[in-house]
Amino acid sequence: MEEFELRQEIARLKEKARKAEQLGIVNEFAVLERKALMAEAYLMNPDDFTPGELYEMKGAPGAYFKIDYMNGVFAWGYRIGGDGKEEGLPISMLKL
């Protein structure tokens, strides 16, 4: 998708998520929010994120993620204070 198309899709997903939240459909809201985050990741530059560094997670104040390696728009590593399991997060979930 082109940048314009991605931005349109993000706006559409966020609007649907807002409506789902208003209607109290929590599961649909969570899925739509995650889809919007995935689309936002493709608008970001993966080179802005460095393996070995800690990044605060958006929407989770005080929660940090340490990147072990990058794979496209996904940062692979683990949450500080978490269970130590490796996970992949779209870079749009991390604050620069």
Number of C-alpha atoms within 10 A of each C-alpha: 9 9 12 9 11 16 16 12 17 20 13 14 21 19 14 16 24 15 14 17 15 11 10 11 12 12 12 15 21 14 13 20 18 17 17 21 19 19 21 20 20 19 15 14 12 18 10 8 20 15 14 12 12 21 20 18 19 14 10 10 8 9 15 20 24 19 23 17 16 19 10 13 22 20 25 19 21 20 19 15 9 11 8 10 8 13 14 16 20 22 27 23 21 19 14 12
